[in-house]
Amino acid sequence: MKNFFLNLLDWIYKRRCYCCGSSKESLPVCSKCYSELDFNPSRVDRIILNTDIYIAGQYDKNMQKIIRGLKYHNKKELAYYQAKFIYEYFLTLDINKTFQVVPVPLHKSRQKKRHYNHMELVADEFCNMTGFIKNTELIKRIKPTKPQYKLSRVQRMDNLNGAFLVNKEADKHLPILLIDDICTSGATFESIIEELHKNSINDVTCFATSSPCS
């Protein structure tokens, strides 16, 4: 009977893959599901305001589950897998800089509701992998904004107008690596880059984990 209950506890508390539900490896994302993530070609995806925008992969299948699980369902352990994905992509690029990593900020009202900024968690993991430092003081989101996914590009830019503000006393001496989970129109990056440029911060590179499939 004792062995029965011990085996039952092992079964109950064994980690299941968030993507497929398998408990074979007892991992938040199993190796099979992670291997199915699709990387983009190792090149600049687009240029916005003279700033290179890189997008590591596609927002489909397992990546969608990883991003949504972290962002909306409190699955904080998934931050490691998102960071690992962009780190592996980062290693394929010819970029030789020591960055400070700036996660796209949430407005304080949204962060209070969620209790965390998912991209800060990704930044923590990414910095552990790269040795870079995280900077969450450089830029703040000072205006609450609507979710972007249902808006046109013009509406997105209007939604983000005046949303970000640079902290003039924050550390600016290292190049900026601005990171976000999804890049669709690039409006969020553009709004932040514009604010950085207004403050003479021009050494900026942007990284998104994914973009919606075309």
Backbone as JSON Lines, residues from 0, in Angstrom:
{"i":0,"aa":"M","n":[0.83,-1.21,0.0],"ca":[0.0,0.0,0.0],"c":[0.87,1.27,0.0]}
{"i":1,"aa":"K","n":[1.95,1.21,0.81],"ca":[2.87,2.35,0.88],"c":[3.44,2.65,-0.5]}
{"i":2,"aa":"N","n":[3.9,1.6,-1.19],"ca":[4.47,1.79,-2.52],"c":[3.44,2.35,-3.5]}
{"i":3,"aa":"F","n":[2.19,1.93,-3.34],"ca":[1.12,2.45,-4.21],"c":[1.0,3.96,-4.07]}
{"i":4,"aa":"F","n":[0.98,4.45,-2.82],"ca":[0.84,5.88,-2.59],"c":[2.08,6.66,-3.04]}
{"i":5,"aa":"L","n":[3.24,6.07,-2.86],"ca":[4.47,6.73,-3.33],"c":[4.45,6.85,-4.84]}
{"i":6,"aa":"N","n":[4.04,5.79,-5.52],"ca":[3.95,5.84,-6.98],"c":[2.89,6.84,-7.44]}
{"i":7,"aa":"L","n":[1.79,6.91,-6.68],"ca":[0.73,7.86,-7.02],"c":[1.23,9.3,-6.89]}
{"i":8,"aa":"L","n":[1.99,9.59,-5.84],"ca":[2.54,10.93,-5.65],"c":[3.53,11.27,-6.76]}
{"i":9,"aa":"D","n":[4.35,10.29,-7.13],"ca":[5.28,10.51,-8.24],"c":[4.53,10.87,-9.52]}
{"i":10,"aa":"W","n":[3.43,10.19,-9.75],"ca":[2.64,10.44,-10.96],"c":[1.98,11.81,-10.91]}
{"i":11,"aa":"I","n":[1.44,12.18,-9.75],"ca":[0.74,13.45,-9.62],"c":[1.68,14.62,-9.8]}
{"i":12,"aa":"Y","n":[2.86,14.54,-9.18],"ca":[3.76,15.7,-9.15],"c":[4.81,15.7,-10.26]}
{"i":13,"aa":"K","n":[4.73,14.69,-11.11],"ca":[5.67,14.68,-12.22],"c":[5.33,15.8,-13.2]}
{"i":14,"aa":"R","n":[6.33,16.51,-13.66],"ca":[6.11,17.61,-14.6],"c":[5.62,17.06,-15.93]}
{"i":15,"aa":"R","n":[4.67,17.75,-16.5],"ca":[4.18,17.4,-17.83],"c":[4.54,18.51,-18.8]}
{"i":16,"aa":"C","n":[4.93,18.14,-19.99],"ca":[5.26,19.12,-21.03],"c":[4.04,20.0,-21.3]}
{"i":17,"aa":"Y","n":[4.24,21.31,-21.25],"ca":[3.13,22.24,-21.45],"c":[2.6,22.17,-22.88]}
{"i":18,"aa":"C","n":[3.42,21.71,-23.8],"ca":[3.0,21.67,-25.21],"c":[2.25,20.39,-25.56]}
{"i":19,"aa":"C","n":[2.76,19.25,-25.11],"ca":[2.14,17.98,-25.53],"c":[1.56,17.17,-24.39]}
{"i":20,"aa":"G","n":[1.87,17.53,-23.14],"ca":[1.33,16.81,-22.0],"c":[2.12,15.59,-21.58]}
{"i":21,"aa":"S","n":[3.21,15.28,-22.28],"ca":[4.01,14.11,-21.94],"c":[4.76,14.32,-20.62]}
{"i":22,"aa":"S","n":[4.85,13.27,-19.82],"ca":[5.61,13.34,-18.57],"c":[6.87,12.48,-18.64]}
{"i":23,"aa":"K","n":[7.23,12.01,-19.82],"ca":[8.38,11.11,-19.95],"c":[9.67,11.74,-19.44]}
{"i":24,"aa":"E","n":[9.87,13.01,-19.72],"ca":[11.11,13.69,-19.32],"c":[10.93,14.55,-18.07]}
{"i":25,"aa":"S","n":[9.7,14.68,-17.62],"ca":[9.39,15.5,-16.44],"c":[9.96,16.91,-16.59]}
{"i":26,"aa":"L","n":[9.69,17.53,-17.77],"ca":[10.17,18.87,-18.06],"c":[8.99,19.77,-18.45]}
{"i":27,"aa":"P","n":[9.12,21.08,-18.21],"ca":[8.04,22.0,-18.63],"c":[7.82,22.0,-20.14]}
{"i":28,"aa":"V","n":[8.91,21.82,-20.91],"ca":[8.81,21.63,-22.37],"c":[9.75,20.48,-22.72]}
{"i":29,"aa":"C","n":[9.21,19.42,-23.26],"ca":[10.04,18.25,-23.56],"c":[10.96,18.53,-24.76]}
{"i":30,"aa":"S","n":[11.98,17.71,-24.89],"ca":[12.97,17.92,-25.95],"c":[12.34,17.79,-27.34]}
{"i":31,"aa":"K","n":[11.36,16.92,-27.48],"ca":[10.71,16.75,-28.79],"c":[9.97,18.03,-29.18]}
{"i":32,"aa":"C","n":[9.19,18.58,-28.26],"ca":[8.43,19.8,-28.58],"c":[9.36,20.98,-28.81]}
{"i":33,"aa":"Y","n":[10.43,21.06,-28.03],"ca":[11.37,22.17,-28.24],"c":[12.05,22.05,-29.61]}
{"i":34,"aa":"S","n":[12.38,20.83,-29.99],"ca":[13.06,20.63,-31.29],"c":[12.16,20.98,-32.47]}
{"i":35,"aa":"E","n":[10.86,21.03,-32.25],"ca":[9.92,21.35,-33.33],"c":[9.73,22.86,-33.53]}
{"i":36,"aa":"L","n":[10.33,23.68,-32.66],"ca":[10.25,25.13,-32.84],"c":[11.0,25.53,-34.1]}
{"i":37,"aa":"D","n":[10.42,26.44,-34.85],"ca":[10.99,26.82,-36.15],"c":[11.77,28.13,-36.04]}
{"i":38,"aa":"F","n":[13.08,28.07,-36.34],"ca":[13.91,29.26,-36.37],"c":[13.77,29.98,-37.71]}
{"i":39,"aa":"N","n":[13.83,31.29,-37.67],"ca":[13.91,32.08,-38.89],"c":[15.35,32.1,-39.41]}
{"i":40,"aa":"P","n":[15.53,32.5,-40.68],"ca":[16.9,32.67,-41.2],"c":[17.69,33.68,-40.37]}
{"i":41,"aa":"S","n":[18.99,33.48,-40.3],"ca":[19.86,34.33,-39.48],"c":[20.18,35.64,-40.21]}
{"i":42,"aa":"R","n":[19.25,36.55,-40.14],"ca":[19.42,37.84,-40.82],"c":[18.45,38.86,-40.23]}
{"i":43,"aa":"V","n":[18.72,40.13,-40.54],"ca":[17.82,41.19,-40.11],"c":[16.47,40.98,-40.77]}
{"i":44,"aa":"D","n":[15.42,41.03,-39.98],"ca":[14.07,40.84,-40.52],"c":[13.56,42.13,-41.16]}
{"i":45,"aa":"R","n":[13.82,43.25,-40.52],"ca":[13.4,44.56,-41.03],"c":[14.21,45.64,-40.33]}
{"i":46,"aa":"I","n":[14.15,46.84,-40.89],"ca":[14.84,47.98,-40.29],"c":[13.79,49.05,-40.0]}
{"i":47,"aa":"I","n":[13.75,49.5,-38.76],"ca":[12.81,50.53,-38.33],"c":[13.61,51.68,-37.73]}
{"i":48,"aa":"L","n":[13.46,52.88,-38.3],"ca":[14.18,54.06,-37.81],"c":[15.68,53.77,-37.68]}
{"i":49,"aa":"N","n":[16.24,53.17,-38.74],"ca":[17.66,52.84,-38.81],"c":[18.11,51.83,-37.75]}
{"i":50,"aa":"T","n":[17.17,51.06,-37.24],"ca":[17.46,50.07,-36.2],"c":[17.16,48.67,-36.72]}
{"i":51,"aa":"D","n":[18.11,47.76,-36.53],"ca":[17.93,46.37,-36.97],"c":[16.95,45.64,-36.05]}
{"i":52,"aa":"I","n":[15.99,44.98,-36.68],"ca":[15.01,44.18,-35.96],"c":[15.22,42.72,-36.35]}
{"i":53,"aa":"Y","n":[15.51,41.88,-35.36],"ca":[15.67,40.44,-35.57],"c":[14.48,39.71,-34.97]}
{"i":54,"aa":"I","n":[14.01,38.7,-35.68],"ca":[12.9,37.88,-35.18],"c":[13.34,36.42,-35.24]}
{"i":55,"aa":"A","n":[13.4,35.8,-34.08],"ca":[14.03,34.48,-33.98],"c":[13.23,33.37,-34.65]}
{"i":56,"aa":"G","n":[11.9,33.43,-34.57],"ca":[11.11,32.32,-35.11],"c":[9.68,32.71,-35.4]}
{"i":57,"aa":"Q","n":[8.86,31.69,-35.61],"ca":[7.47,31.88,-35.99],"c":[6.54,31.62,-34.81]}
{"i":58,"aa":"Y","n":[5.47,32.4,-34.74],"ca":[4.47,32.26,-33.69],"c":[3.47,31.19,-34.12]}
{"i":59,"aa":"D","n":[3.89,29.95,-34.02],"ca":[3.0,28.86,-34.4],"c":[3.22,27.66,-33.48]}
{"i":60,"aa":"K","n":[2.28,26.76,-33.49],"ca":[2.36,25.49,-32.77],"c":[2.86,25.68,-31.34]}
{"i":61,"aa":"N","n":[4.02,25.11,-31.05],"ca":[4.53,25.09,-29.69],"c":[4.96,26.47,-29.19]}
{"i":62,"aa":"M","n":[5.48,27.31,-30.08],"ca":[5.89,28.64,-29.64],"c":[4.7,29.44,-29.14]}
{"i":63,"aa":"Q","n":[3.59,29.3,-29.8],"ca":[2.37,29.99,-29.36],"c":[1.99,29.55,-27.96]}
{"i":64,"aa":"K","n":[2.08,28.25,-27.69],"ca":[1.76,27.75,-26.36],"c":[2.73,28.26,-25.32]}
{"i":65,"aa":"I","n":[4.02,28.28,-25.66],"ca":[5.04,28.75,-24.71],"c":[4.82,30.23,-24.37]}
{"i":66,"aa":"I","n":[4.61,31.05,-25.39],"ca":[4.43,32.48,-25.15],"c":[3.14,32.75,-24.38]}
{"i":67,"aa":"R","n":[2.07,32.13,-24.77],"ca":[0.79,32.38,-24.1],"c":[0.77,31.81,-22.68]}
{"i":68,"aa":"G","n":[1.42,30.67,-22.49],"ca":[1.49,30.09,-21.15],"c":[2.23,30.99,-20.18]}
{"i":69,"aa":"L","n":[3.34,31.56,-20.64],"ca":[4.11,32.48,-19.81],"c":[3.36,33.79,-19.6]}
{"i":70,"aa":"K","n":[2.79,34.31,-20.67],"ca":[2.21,35.65,-20.65],"c":[0.88,35.72,-19.9]}
{"i":71,"aa":"Y","n":[0.05,34.7,-20.07],"ca":[-1.32,34.78,-19.55],"c":[-1.67,33.76,-18.47]}
{"i":72,"aa":"H","n":[-0.89,32.71,-18.34],"ca":[-1.29,31.6,-17.47],"c":[-0.31,31.31,-16.34]}
{"i":73,"aa":"N","n":[0.54,32.29,-16.05],"ca":[1.43,32.2,-14.87],"c":[2.42,31.04,-14.94]}
{"i":74,"aa":"K","n":[2.72,30.56,-16.13],"ca":[3.68,29.47,-16.28],"c":[5.09,30.07,-16.41]}
{"i":75,"aa":"K","n":[5.59,30.56,-15.29],"ca":[6.85,31.32,-15.31],"c":[8.05,30.48,-15.73]}
{"i":76,"aa":"E","n":[7.96,29.17,-15.52],"ca":[9.08,28.31,-15.9],"c":[9.29,28.28,-17.42]}
{"i":77,"aa":"L","n":[8.3,28.74,-18.2],"ca":[8.43,28.76,-19.65],"c":[9.33,29.89,-20.13]}
{"i":78,"aa":"A","n":[9.65,30.84,-19.25],"ca":[10.56,31.93,-19.63],"c":[11.92,31.38,-20.06]}
{"i":79,"aa":"Y","n":[12.35,30.31,-19.4],"ca":[13.64,29.71,-19.74],"c":[13.66,29.26,-21.2]}
{"i":80,"aa":"Y","n":[12.59,28.65,-21.67],"ca":[12.57,28.1,-23.02],"c":[12.48,29.2,-24.08]}
{"i":81,"aa":"Q","n":[11.77,30.27,-23.76],"ca":[11.74,31.4,-24.69],"c":[13.12,32.05,-24.77]}
{"i":82,"aa":"A","n":[13.78,32.19,-23.62],"ca":[15.13,32.76,-23.6],"c":[16.12,31.85,-24.32]}
{"i":83,"aa":"K","n":[16.01,30.57,-24.09],"ca":[16.9,29.62,-24.76],"c":[16.76,29.71,-26.28]}
{"i":84,"aa":"F","n":[15.53,29.86,-26.73],"ca":[15.27,29.95,-28.16],"c":[15.94,31.19,-28.77]}
{"i":85,"aa":"I","n":[15.76,32.36,-28.13],"ca":[16.37,33.56,-28.7],"c":[17.89,33.53,-28.52]}
{"i":86,"aa":"Y","n":[18.36,32.88,-27.47],"ca":[19.82,32.76,-27.28],"c":[20.44,31.9,-28.38]}
{"i":87,"aa":"E","n":[19.82,30.79,-28.68],"ca":[20.35,29.92,-29.74],"c":[20.33,30.63,-31.09]}
{"i":88,"aa":"Y","n":[19.28,31.43,-31.32],"ca":[19.23,32.22,-32.54],"c":[20.31,33.3,-32.53]}
{"i":89,"aa":"F","n":[20.47,33.96,-31.4],"ca":[21.47,35.02,-31.24],"c":[22.88,34.51,-31.59]}
{"i":90,"aa":"L","n":[23.18,33.27,-31.21],"ca":[24.51,32.7,-31.47],"c":[24.79,32.5,-32.96]}
{"i":91,"aa":"T","n":[23.75,32.47,-33.78],"ca":[23.94,32.28,-35.22],"c":[24.23,33.59,-35.94]}
{"i":92,"aa":"L","n":[24.13,34.72,-35.23],"ca":[24.27,36.03,-35.85],"c":[25.68,36.58,-35.66]}
{"i":93,"aa":"D","n":[26.09,37.42,-36.58],"ca":[27.4,38.06,-36.5],"c":[27.28,39.38,-35.76]}
{"i":94,"aa":"I","n":[27.01,39.26,-34.46],"ca":[26.89,40.44,-33.61],"c":[27.89,40.31,-32.47]}
{"i":95,"aa":"N","n":[28.8,41.24,-32.39],"ca":[29.84,41.19,-31.35],"c":[29.77,42.45,-30.49]}
{"i":96,"aa":"K","n":[28.77,42.48,-29.64],"ca":[28.59,43.6,-28.72],"c":[28.24,43.07,-27.34]}
{"i":97,"aa":"T","n":[28.59,43.84,-26.34],"ca":[28.14,43.57,-24.99],"c":[26.95,44.49,-24.72]}
{"i":98,"aa":"F","n":[25.78,43.89,-24.6],"ca":[24.55,44.65,-24.5],"c":[24.07,44.81,-23.06]}
{"i":99,"aa":"Q","n":[23.22,45.81,-22.85],"ca":[22.31,45.78,-21.72],"c":[20.94,45.42,-22.29]}
{"i":100,"aa":"V","n":[20.29,44.48,-21.65],"ca":[19.05,43.92,-22.17],"c":[17.87,44.68,-21.55]}
{"i":101,"aa":"V","n":[17.04,45.24,-22.42],"ca":[15.89,46.03,-21.98],"c":[14.61,45.33,-22.42]}
{"i":102,"aa":"P","n":[13.9,44.69,-21.5],"ca":[12.61,44.07,-21.87],"c":[11.56,45.15,-22.07]}
{"i":103,"aa":"V","n":[10.69,44.97,-23.06],"ca":[9.6,45.93,-23.27],"c":[8.78,46.02,-21.99]}
{"i":104,"aa":"P","n":[8.6,47.23,-21.46],"ca":[7.91,47.35,-20.17],"c":[6.4,47.25,-20.28]}
{"i":105,"aa":"L","n":[5.77,46.83,-19.2],"ca":[4.32,46.89,-19.05],"c":[3.95,48.15,-18.27]}
{"i":106,"aa":"H","n":[2.74,48.63,-18.5],"ca":[2.25,49.71,-17.65],"c":[2.01,49.14,-16.25]}
{"i":107,"aa":"K","n":[2.2,49.97,-15.23],"ca":[2.1,49.5,-13.85],"c":[0.75,48.87,-13.53]}
{"i":108,"aa":"S","n":[-0.32,49.34,-14.18],"ca":[-1.65,48.76,-13.92],"c":[-1.74,47.33,-14.45]}
{"i":109,"aa":"R","n":[-1.16,47.08,-15.63],"ca":[-1.19,45.73,-16.18],"c":[-0.26,44.8,-15.43]}
{"i":110,"aa":"Q","n":[0.91,45.34,-15.03],"ca":[1.84,44.5,-14.27],"c":[1.25,44.14,-12.9]}
{"i":111,"aa":"K","n":[0.51,45.08,-12.31],"ca":[-0.13,44.79,-11.03],"c":[-1.16,43.68,-11.19]}
{"i":112,"aa":"K","n":[-1.88,43.7,-12.3],"ca":[-2.9,42.68,-12.56],"c":[-2.28,41.31,-12.79]}
{"i":113,"aa":"R","n":[-1.17,41.27,-13.54],"ca":[-0.52,39.99,-13.84],"c":[0.43,39.55,-12.72]}
{"i":114,"aa":"H","n":[0.92,40.51,-11.95],"ca":[1.88,40.29,-10.87],"c":[3.32,40.11,-11.38]}
{"i":115,"aa":"Y","n":[3.55,40.2,-12.65],"ca":[4.9,40.11,-13.2],"c":[4.89,40.59,-14.64]}
{"i":116,"aa":"N","n":[6.08,40.96,-15.13],"ca":[6.26,41.25,-16.55],"c":[6.95,40.03,-17.16]}
{"i":117,"aa":"H","n":[6.26,39.34,-18.03],"ca":[6.8,38.11,-18.63],"c":[8.13,38.33,-19.33]}
{"i":118,"aa":"M","n":[8.31,39.51,-19.96],"ca":[9.56,39.74,-20.68],"c":[10.73,40.02,-19.74]}
{"i":119,"aa":"E","n":[10.45,40.48,-18.54],"ca":[11.52,40.6,-17.55],"c":[12.04,39.22,-17.16]}
{"i":120,"aa":"L","n":[11.13,38.26,-17.05],"ca":[11.54,36.89,-16.73],"c":[12.39,36.3,-17.85]}
{"i":121,"aa":"V","n":[11.99,36.58,-19.09],"ca":[12.79,36.11,-20.24],"c":[14.16,36.79,-20.23]}
{"i":122,"aa":"A","n":[14.18,38.09,-19.93],"ca":[15.44,38.82,-19.88],"c":[16.37,38.25,-18.82]}
{"i":123,"aa":"D","n":[15.82,37.88,-17.66],"ca":[16.64,37.27,-16.61],"c":[17.33,36.01,-17.12]}
{"i":124,"aa":"E","n":[16.56,35.15,-17.76],"ca":[17.11,33.89,-18.26],"c":[18.12,34.14,-19.38]}
{"i":125,"aa":"F","n":[17.8,35.06,-20.28],"ca":[18.69,35.37,-21.39],"c":[20.01,35.95,-20.87]}
{"i":126,"aa":"C","n":[19.94,36.8,-19.86],"ca":[21.16,37.37,-19.29],"c":[22.0,36.31,-18.58]}
{"i":127,"aa":"N","n":[21.34,35.33,-17.97],"ca":[22.09,34.22,-17.38],"c":[22.87,33.45,-18.44]}
{"i":128,"aa":"M","n":[22.32,33.36,-19.63],"ca":[22.96,32.62,-20.71],"c":[24.07,33.41,-21.38]}
{"i":129,"aa":"T","n":[23.91,34.73,-21.47],"ca":[24.84,35.57,-22.22],"c":[25.86,36.3,-21.35]}
{"i":130,"aa":"G","n":[25.54,36.49,-20.08],"ca":[26.39,37.31,-19.23],"c":[26.09,38.8,-19.37]}
{"i":131,"aa":"F","n":[25.07,39.16,-20.17],"ca":[24.67,40.56,-20.28],"c":[23.94,40.99,-19.0]}
{"i":132,"aa":"I","n":[23.75,42.3,-18.85],"ca":[23.0,42.81,-17.72],"c":[21.61,43.23,-18.16]}
{"i":133,"aa":"K","n":[20.66,43.14,-17.25],"ca":[19.29,43.57,-17.52],"c":[19.11,44.99,-17.01]}
{"i":134,"aa":"N","n":[18.4,45.8,-17.78],"ca":[18.1,47.17,-17.37],"c":[16.6,47.41,-17.51]}
{"i":135,"aa":"T","n":[15.91,47.46,-16.38],"ca":[14.47,47.72,-16.39],"c":[14.16,49.17,-15.99]}
{"i":136,"aa":"E","n":[15.21,49.97,-15.82],"ca":[15.01,51.35,-15.4],"c":[15.09,52.34,-16.56]}
{"i":137,"aa":"L","n":[15.61,51.91,-17.69],"ca":[15.88,52.84,-18.79],"c":[14.61,53.44,-19.37]}
{"i":138,"aa":"I","n":[13.61,52.61,-19.58],"ca":[12.4,53.1,-20.23],"c":[11.17,52.56,-19.51]}
{"i":139,"aa":"K","n":[10.19,53.42,-19.32],"ca":[8.97,53.06,-18.61],"c":[7.77,53.24,-19.53]}
{"i":140,"aa":"R","n":[6.75,52.45,-19.28],"ca":[5.48,52.6,-20.0],"c":[4.58,53.46,-19.13]}
{"i":141,"aa":"I","n":[4.33,54.68,-19.56],"ca":[3.64,55.65,-18.71],"c":[2.16,55.81,-19.07]}
{"i":142,"aa":"K","n":[1.74,55.16,-20.14],"ca":[0.34,55.25,-20.56],"c":[-0.24,53.86,-20.75]}
{"i":143,"aa":"P","n":[-1.37,53.56,-20.13],"ca":[-1.99,52.25,-20.39],"c":[-2.45,52.18,-21.84]}
{"i":144,"aa":"T","n":[-2.22,51.04,-22.47],"ca":[-2.58,50.89,-23.88],"c":[-3.5,49.68,-24.06]}
{"i":145,"aa":"K","n":[-4.24,49.69,-25.15],"ca":[-5.1,48.56,-25.49],"c":[-4.24,47.43,-26.05]}
{"i":146,"aa":"P","n":[-4.71,46.19,-25.96],"ca":[-4.02,45.09,-26.65],"c":[-3.91,45.4,-28.14]}
{"i":147,"aa":"Q","n":[-2.75,45.1,-28.71],"ca":[-2.45,45.51,-30.07],"c":[-3.01,44.59,-31.15]}
{"i":148,"aa":"Y","n":[-3.29,43.33,-30.81],"ca":[-3.5,42.32,-31.85],"c":[-4.72,42.57,-32.73]}
{"i":149,"aa":"K","n":[-5.72,43.32,-32.24],"ca":[-6.92,43.57,-33.05],"c":[-6.87,44.91,-33.78]}
{"i":150,"aa":"L","n":[-5.78,45.64,-33.64],"ca":[-5.7,47.0,-34.19],"c":[-4.95,47.01,-35.52]}
{"i":151,"aa":"S","n":[-5.3,47.96,-36.39],"ca":[-4.54,48.19,-37.62],"c":[-3.23,48.87,-37.26]}
{"i":152,"aa":"R","n":[-2.32,48.98,-38.23],"ca":[-1.04,49.62,-37.94],"c":[-1.23,51.07,-37.5]}
{"i":153,"aa":"V","n":[-2.12,51.8,-38.18],"ca":[-2.37,53.2,-37.82],"c":[-2.92,53.27,-36.39]}
{"i":154,"aa":"Q","n":[-3.84,52.36,-36.06],"ca":[-4.41,52.33,-34.72],"c":[-3.36,51.96,-33.68]}
{"i":155,"aa":"R","n":[-2.44,51.06,-34.04],"ca":[-1.38,50.65,-33.12],"c":[-0.47,51.83,-32.78]}
{"i":156,"aa":"M","n":[-0.1,52.58,-33.8],"ca":[0.79,53.72,-33.56],"c":[0.09,54.78,-32.72]}
{"i":157,"aa":"D","n":[-1.19,54.99,-32.97],"ca":[-1.95,55.95,-32.18],"c":[-2.08,55.46,-30.73]}
{"i":158,"aa":"N","n":[-2.32,54.17,-30.59],"ca":[-2.43,53.56,-29.27],"c":[-1.16,53.74,-28.45]}
{"i":159,"aa":"L","n":[-0.01,53.67,-29.12],"ca":[1.29,53.74,-28.45],"c":[1.86,55.15,-28.36]}
{"i":160,"aa":"N","n":[1.18,56.1,-28.95],"ca":[1.68,57.48,-28.94],"c":[1.81,57.99,-27.5]}
{"i":161,"aa":"G","n":[3.01,58.37,-27.12],"ca":[3.25,58.88,-25.77],"c":[3.24,57.82,-24.69]}
{"i":162,"aa":"A","n":[3.34,56.55,-25.08],"ca":[3.24,55.47,-24.09],"c":[4.53,55.24,-23.32]}
{"i":163,"aa":"F","n":[5.67,55.63,-23.89],"ca":[6.96,55.31,-23.28],"c":[7.75,56.57,-22.94]}
{"i":164,"aa":"L","n":[8.55,56.47,-21.89],"ca":[9.36,57.6,-21.45],"c":[10.71,57.09,-20.96]}
{"i":165,"aa":"V","n":[11.78,57.71,-21.46],"ca":[13.12,57.36,-21.03],"c":[13.43,58.0,-19.68]}
{"i":166,"aa":"N","n":[14.01,57.21,-18.8],"ca":[14.51,57.71,-17.52],"c":[15.9,58.29,-17.77]}
{"i":167,"aa":"K","n":[16.02,59.6,-17.7],"ca":[17.27,60.27,-18.05],"c":[18.41,59.94,-17.09]}
{"i":168,"aa":"E","n":[18.09,59.4,-15.91],"ca":[19.13,59.08,-14.94],"c":[19.56,57.61,-15.0]}
{"i":169,"aa":"A","n":[18.93,56.83,-15.85],"ca":[19.28,55.4,-15.95],"c":[20.6,55.22,-16.7]}
{"i":170,"aa":"D","n":[21.2,54.07,-16.51],"ca":[22.47,53.75,-17.16],"c":[22.27,53.63,-18.67]}
{"i":171,"aa":"K","n":[23.06,54.38,-19.43],"ca":[22.93,54.37,-20.89],"c":[24.25,54.03,-21.59]}
{"i":172,"aa":"H","n":[25.26,53.61,-20.85],"ca":[26.59,53.54,-21.46],"c":[26.79,52.32,-22.36]}
{"i":173,"aa":"L","n":[25.96,51.29,-22.24],"ca":[26.09,50.11,-23.08],"c":[25.06,50.12,-24.21]}
{"i":174,"aa":"P","n":[25.37,49.47,-25.33],"ca":[24.37,49.31,-26.39],"c":[23.12,48.63,-25.85]}
{"i":175,"aa":"I","n":[21.98,48.98,-26.44],"ca":[20.69,48.46,-25.98],"c":[20.25,47.27,-26.82]}
{"i":176,"aa":"L","n":[19.85,46.19,-26.16],"ca":[19.17,45.08,-26.82],"c":[17.75,45.05,-26.27]}
{"i":177,"aa":"L","n":[16.82,45.54,-27.08],"ca":[15.42,45.63,-26.69],"c":[14.71,44.34,-27.08]}
{"i":178,"aa":"I","n":[14.05,43.68,-26.13],"ca":[13.45,42.38,-26.44],"c":[11.95,42.38,-26.16]}
{"i":179,"aa":"D","n":[11.22,41.66,-27.03],"ca":[9.77,41.48,-26.89],"c":[9.43,40.08,-27.37]}
{"i":180,"aa":"D","n":[8.21,39.63,-27.08],"ca":[7.85,38.26,-27.47],"c":[7.35,38.17,-28.91]}
{"i":181,"aa":"I","n":[6.51,39.11,-29.33],"ca":[5.92,39.03,-30.67],"c":[6.1,40.36,-31.4]}
{"i":182,"aa":"C","n":[6.52,40.29,-32.64],"ca":[6.61,41.48,-33.49],"c":[5.71,41.26,-34.7]}
{"i":183,"aa":"T","n":[4.67,42.07,-34.81],"ca":[3.76,41.97,-35.95],"c":[4.05,43.12,-36.91]}
{"i":184,"aa":"S","n":[3.54,44.29,-36.6],"ca":[3.8,45.47,-37.44],"c":[5.1,46.17,-37.05]}
{"i":185,"aa":"G","n":[5.6,45.88,-35.84],"ca":[6.78,46.57,-35.34],"c":[6.46,47.88,-34.64]}
{"i":186,"aa":"A","n":[5.18,48.14,-34.39],"ca":[4.77,49.42,-33.82],"c":[5.33,49.64,-32.42]}
{"i":187,"aa":"T","n":[5.37,48.6,-31.6],"ca":[5.9,48.75,-30.24],"c":[7.38,49.11,-30.28]}
{"i":188,"aa":"F","n":[8.14,48.36,-31.07],"ca":[9.56,48.68,-31.23],"c":[9.73,50.11,-31.74]}
{"i":189,"aa":"E","n":[8.96,50.47,-32.75],"ca":[9.1,51.8,-33.35],"c":[8.85,52.9,-32.32]}
{"i":190,"aa":"S","n":[7.83,52.73,-31.51],"ca":[7.5,53.74,-30.51],"c":[8.62,53.89,-29.49]}
{"i":191,"aa":"I","n":[9.2,52.77,-29.06],"ca":[10.29,52.83,-28.08],"c":[11.56,53.39,-28.71]}
{"i":192,"aa":"I","n":[11.88,52.95,-29.93],"ca":[13.07,53.46,-30.62],"c":[12.98,54.98,-30.78]}
{"i":193,"aa":"E","n":[11.82,55.44,-31.15],"ca":[11.63,56.88,-31.33],"c":[11.91,57.64,-30.03]}
{"i":194,"aa":"E","n":[11.43,57.12,-28.92],"ca":[11.67,57.75,-27.62],"c":[13.14,57.69,-27.24]}
{"i":195,"aa":"L","n":[13.8,56.57,-27.54],"ca":[15.24,56.46,-27.27],"c":[16.03,57.47,-28.1]}
{"i":196,"aa":"H","n":[15.68,57.6,-29.38],"ca":[16.39,58.54,-30.25],"c":[16.21,59.98,-29.78]}
{"i":197,"aa":"K","n":[15.04,60.29,-29.26],"ca":[14.81,61.64,-28.73],"c":[15.78,61.98,-27.61]}
{"i":198,"aa":"N","n":[16.27,60.94,-26.96],"ca":[17.19,61.1,-25.84],"c":[18.63,60.75,-26.22]}
{"i":199,"aa":"S","n":[18.9,60.8,-27.53],"ca":[20.25,60.58,-28.07],"c":[20.79,59.19,-27.76]}
{"i":200,"aa":"I","n":[19.89,58.21,-27.67],"ca":[20.29,56.81,-27.49],"c":[20.06,56.12,-28.82]}
{"i":201,"aa":"N","n":[21.13,55.91,-29.55],"ca":[21.01,55.44,-30.93],"c":[21.57,54.06,-31.19]}
{"i":202,"aa":"D","n":[22.35,53.53,-30.25],"ca":[22.95,52.2,-30.44],"c":[21.95,51.16,-29.91]}
{"i":203,"aa":"V","n":[20.97,50.84,-30.74],"ca":[19.86,49.99,-30.33],"c":[19.7,48.84,-31.33]}
{"i":204,"aa":"T","n":[19.49,47.65,-30.81],"ca":[19.14,46.47,-31.61],"c":[17.89,45.87,-30.98]}
{"i":205,"aa":"C","n":[16.97,45.4,-31.82],"ca":[15.72,44.83,-31.31],"c":[15.63,43.34,-31.63]}
{"i":206,"aa":"F","n":[15.14,42.6,-30.65],"ca":[14.95,41.17,-30.78],"c":[13.52,40.8,-30.4]}
{"i":207,"aa":"A","n":[12.83,40.08,-31.27],"ca":[11.55,39.5,-30.91],"c":[11.68,37.98,-30.97]}
{"i":208,"aa":"T","n":[10.98,37.31,-30.09],"ca":[11.01,35.85,-30.12],"c":[10.36,35.31,-31.38]}
{"i":209,"aa":"S","n":[9.25,35.95,-31.8],"ca":[8.51,35.39,-32.93],"c":[7.7,36.47,-33.65]}
{"i":210,"aa":"S","n":[7.21,36.07,-34.8],"ca":[6.26,36.89,-35.54],"c":[5.15,35.97,-36.06]}
{"i":211,"aa":"P","n":[3.93,36.5,-36.2],"ca":[2.84,35.66,-36.7],"c":[3.16,35.09,-38.06]}
{"i":212,"aa":"C","n":[2.72,33.89,-38.32],"ca":[2.97,33.24,-39.61],"c":[2.23,34.0,-40.7]}
{"i":213,"aa":"S","n":[2.92,34.17,-41.83],"ca":[2.3,34.87,-42.96],"c":[1.44,33.91,-43.77]}
